[in-house]
Amino acid sequence: MIDNIVNNRANKLFVLLGGFFIANALIAEFIGVKIFSLEQSLNIEPVSLSFFGVDNLAFNLTAGVLLWPFVFVLTDLINEYYGSRGVKLLSFLTAGLIIYAFAMIYTGIHLAPADFWPQSHINPALSAAEQQAITAKVSDYDYAYGLVFGQGLWIVVGSLTAFLVGQIIDVMVFQRIKHYTGERFIWLRATGSTLVSQFIDSFVVLFIAFYIGADWGLSLVLAIGIVNYLYKFTMAMALTPVLYLAHGLIERYLGHEQAAEMKLAARQGH
């Protein structure tokens, strides 16, 4: 069984793509608690957008958006060579692992800390002024741990729901476009499916996490959703050359004959 996986290039490729798919999705969930300013990170002036009566909107994004575009590129690659069943298998596996990870984090947050640990981030070798500067930012390491990793239930539910809905829509749009275009227009089926699924994803997560879970107004949810989608739209377009590069590397690794057989089987088996 192991030899069949190790020695078979198609199986090894699935493990490789699936591993990066799951890792990117998990990491995106955990780093997503941080909201960063895209403009300040790029040292440019913040934009001031206005949608649905909400003014002064800028690209303040969850850090998870750094990785989600790559998840959807991997989705399209897996869809291309292993069909919708391969994508759905990894998507539901990933969702289950995210739930498991949050359950373990929740358990870790509620473990009683060792007496020394809440202050363990303070180095005794530092001067009193340096120690005071640290405690002014983080006085209790255990509290900070829970604050960072203890995402609200509605955020977790919204994120998971948006992920699964986005994946299913991505698969459906990808296969529908491929049905009409065949092997032509890789960019159309890959980028097109990503743009549609990311549009849905952008609003589902905000609607569940903040409209339902935090009583945000609908106008604010829609306005922030549009800003998020503008970023995702730009990234999807920018990653199109990466998609072609990945296709070229996979074709070279598998060989054109095996790659063609896999794509045909993926298309017929969906």
Solvent accessible surface area in square Angstrom, and as a share of the most:
residue,aa,sasa,rsa
1,M,180,0.81
2,I,120,0.61
3,D,101,0.52
4,N,84,0.43
5,I,64,0.32
6,V,79,0.46
7,N,112,0.58
8,N,55,0.28
9,R,120,0.44
10,A,15,0.12
11,N,49,0.25
12,K,80,0.34
13,L,11,0.05
14,F,45,0.19
15,V,90,0.52
16,L,99,0.49
17,L,13,0.07
18,G,4,0.04
19,G,40,0.39
20,F,116,0.48
21,F,1,0.00
22,I,27,0.14
23,A,42,0.32
24,N,19,0.10
25,A,0,0.00
26,L,38,0.19
27,I,85,0.43
28,A,2,0.02
29,E,11,0.05
30,F,55,0.23
31,I,63,0.32
32,G,17,0.16
33,V,59,0.34
34,K,131,0.55
35,I,108,0.55
36,F,32,0.13
37,S,22,0.14
38,L,38,0.19
39,E,3,0.01
40,Q,127,0.56
41,S,71,0.46
42,L,107,0.53
43,N,140,0.72
44,I,96,0.49
45,E,147,0.66
46,P,73,0.46
47,V,58,0.33
48,S,82,0.53
49,L,48,0.24
50,S,65,0.42
51,F,57,0.24
52,F,114,0.47
53,G,72,0.69
54,V,31,0.18
55,D,93,0.48
56,N,123,0.63
57,L,20,0.10
58,A,22,0.17
59,F,33,0.14
60,N,85,0.43
61,L,1,0.01
62,T,45,0.26
63,A,11,0.08
64,G,1,0.01
65,V,5,0.03
66,L,88,0.44
67,L,36,0.18
68,W,41,0.14
69,P,8,0.05
70,F,82,0.34
71,V,0,0.00
72,F,2,0.01
73,V,21,0.12
74,L,20,0.10
75,T,0,0.00
76,D,3,0.02
77,L,6,0.03
78,I,1,0.00
79,N,1,0.00
80,E,1,0.01
81,Y,4,0.01
82,Y,47,0.18
83,G,1,0.01
84,S,8,0.05
85,R,173,0.63
86,G,8,0.08
87,V,2,0.01
88,K,81,0.35
89,L,106,0.53
90,L,8,0.04
91,S,4,0.02
92,F,114,0.48
93,L,82,0.41
94,T,0,0.00
95,A,8,0.06
96,G,38,0.37
97,L,62,0.31
98,I,0,0.00
99,I,101,0.51
100,Y,131,0.50
101,A,17,0.13
102,F,22,0.09
103,A,47,0.36
104,M,99,0.44
105,I,27,0.14
106,Y,139,0.53
107,T,69,0.40
108,G,24,0.24
109,I,39,0.20
110,H,120,0.54
111,L,116,0.57
112,A,97,0.75
113,P,56,0.36
114,A,51,0.40
115,D,148,0.77
116,F,147,0.61
117,W,73,0.26
118,P,24,0.15
119,Q,88,0.39
120,S,52,0.34
121,H,48,0.21
122,I,28,0.14
123,N,76,0.39
124,P,121,0.76
125,A,92,0.72
126,L,56,0.28
127,S,58,0.37
128,A,84,0.65
129,A,74,0.57
130,E,87,0.39
131,Q,52,0.23
132,Q,131,0.58
133,A,57,0.44
134,I,52,0.26
135,T,45,0.26
136,A,86,0.67
137,K,175,0.74
138,V,51,0.29
139,S,71,0.46
140,D,54,0.28
141,Y,87,0.33
142,D,37,0.19
143,Y,145,0.55
144,A,24,0.19
145,Y,72,0.28
146,G,18,0.17
147,L,120,0.60
148,V,70,0.40
149,F,71,0.30
150,G,41,0.39
151,Q,36,0.16
152,G,40,0.38
153,L,136,0.68
154,W,115,0.40
155,I,62,0.31
156,V,20,0.12
157,V,56,0.32
158,G,0,0.00
159,S,21,0.13
160,L,21,0.10
161,T,47,0.28
162,A,2,0.02
163,F,3,0.01
164,L,42,0.21
165,V,50,0.29
166,G,0,0.00
167,Q,2,0.01
168,I,65,0.33
169,I,41,0.21
170,D,0,0.00
171,V,4,0.03
172,M,122,0.55
173,V,34,0.19
174,F,2,0.01
175,Q,17,0.08
176,R,154,0.56
177,I,33,0.17
178,K,2,0.01
179,H,116,0.52
180,Y,157,0.60
181,T,18,0.10
182,G,14,0.13
183,E,82,0.37
184,R,146,0.53
185,F,95,0.39
186,I,35,0.18
187,W,118,0.41
188,L,61,0.31
189,R,2,0.01
190,A,2,0.01
191,T,11,0.06
192,G,18,0.17
193,S,0,0.00
194,T,12,0.07
195,L,30,0.15
196,V,67,0.39
197,S,0,0.00
198,Q,3,0.01
199,F,95,0.40
200,I,55,0.28
201,D,19,0.10
202,S,1,0.00
203,F,36,0.15
204,V,34,0.19
205,V,36,0.20
206,L,12,0.06
207,F,83,0.35
208,I,26,0.13
209,A,3,0.02
210,F,50,0.21
211,Y,82,0.31
212,I,82,0.42
213,G,29,0.28
214,A,50,0.38
215,D,128,0.66
216,W,78,0.27
217,G,43,0.41
218,L,87,0.43
219,S,53,0.34
220,L,60,0.30
221,V,2,0.01
222,L,55,0.27
223,A,0,0.00
224,I,40,0.20
225,G,0,0.00
226,I,41,0.21
227,V,4,0.02
228,N,21,0.11
229,Y,37,0.14
230,L,71,0.35
231,Y,20,0.07
232,K,15,0.06
233,F,85,0.35
234,T,84,0.49
235,M,49,0.22
236,A,11,0.08
237,M,95,0.42
238,A,60,0.47
239,L,16,0.08
240,T,25,0.15
241,P,88,0.56
242,V,61,0.35
243,L,6,0.03
244,Y,92,0.35
245,L,115,0.57
246,A,19,0.15
247,H,11,0.05
248,G,41,0.39
249,L,104,0.52
250,I,11,0.06
251,E,27,0.12
252,R,201,0.73
253,Y,73,0.28
254,L,13,0.06
255,G,29,0.28
256,H,138,0.62
257,E,135,0.61
258,Q,57,0.25
259,A,0,0.00
260,A,55,0.42
261,E,105,0.47
262,M,23,0.10
263,K,29,0.12
264,L,99,0.49
265,A,61,0.47
266,A,7,0.06
267,R,78,0.28
268,Q,129,0.57
269,G,34,0.33
270,H,98,0.44
